[in-house]
């Protein structure tokens, strides 16, 4: 933390003029009404652990070559090819990718000696002879490439400033969740979100695949789940679902960008789409009507029937086979229609099934009121008004060794309105302006309840879609708040809102260049 504070101070001294005032008007320079421009290293988001600007930089141009050697192998070559594609953009630069480390250009190097960078960290060194990206893993090289992209102009080629960055993440898990059950989104739309997230070192995409309103993934052993249960959504739209091939393709696409996909099948509640598809999943043997509203807590699987667990085993087994990542999310929230004893019994069985398929359980924090299996990860979505007893149960689970993903609804729920004027979104957890989404510390968030930072696996920003039906609304609600999520997960701190909001503003031209329909928050001094 002291290193980063010194780093930012150095960059300010080099010309990154940052005001400590709290309003956009106070940041303006006399006479032009605009904030002073930040130096390139001071614009980076998430902020690096250590950065030093020094000397002349490297001009990227028609003769620039990307070099992936020595001994990088096929995966490093793929990282280089993807970086070339990302840097070309509309510029038309050739940016050929070649093997071998000799010569100038952009050099990608695997280096076990890359001190202090860990599995995802990297070093970036820039000078007149080129830019060297080094890391212990290809994932680190990918993240280095995303930093390099931010050091070049949004509009195309330019000069990478001279200097050095050494960087590594604070938390291993840096996630965003997208609910494609309430409103259906195509795999291609989700790929676009993956591209946007990976630019800022978010490394996990949690997909909420099923809910009362729709079932979005094909299951061979229970085909009506998708064919019938996928044919509805909030408001009565046509719904839809992904084939297994579409899901595989999305998972592979995300993996190439070092984003792990965590699929969620929410149980034992939030299951009306399944119960509408198969009568046998209901205790009375009668199929439910498809549901297009937004109420929660009314549905429940039939806990006492063995057929229920055959269903769970089949679904989770097929999903585990499709998903190379380590986690399966089994929901467990808002099971208001499942008695507490039945809930605990069901979650026992569901967790055993996950383990049998070689995966690690993730569930919403209500699992803490039952019996979390060894190693199970709890995702906390409480807020300032959450009861102390509920927080205490989560703290007890953390003390028992269960890692926590923090998704406080009044901080990181991207479907919460920014303010009263926001058209899409909900407000049951309160309004969440950009500052509130950023200005908190995951390491100390549940400290009063007895949760140490060592129990925090990471952070995740969920985007529920009861009121989100279009790409434009998705991006408007996510950006720029998801940038705060990226920094909370990656950067060591400390948090400085006055400085951070200027870095958010500096991302505006990059968001514009991607045609992202972001919220121009009034407390960010957009240029």
Helices and strands as residue ranges (DSSP letters): H 2-13, H 24-27, G 40-43, E 50-53, E 58-59, E 66-68, H 73-88, E 97-98, E 105-110, E 122-127, E 130-135, H 138-151, E 159-160, E 163-167, E 173-179, H 187-198, E 204-208, E 210-211, E 214-215, G 220-222, H 224-227, G 234-236, H 244-256, E 260-267, H 272-277, G 279-281, H 306-322, E 327-331, H 340-356, E 360-364, G 365-369, E 377-380, H 388-399, E 404-406, H 409-412, H 434-438, G 447-449, G 453-455, E 456-463, H 471-478, H 481-490, H 497-513
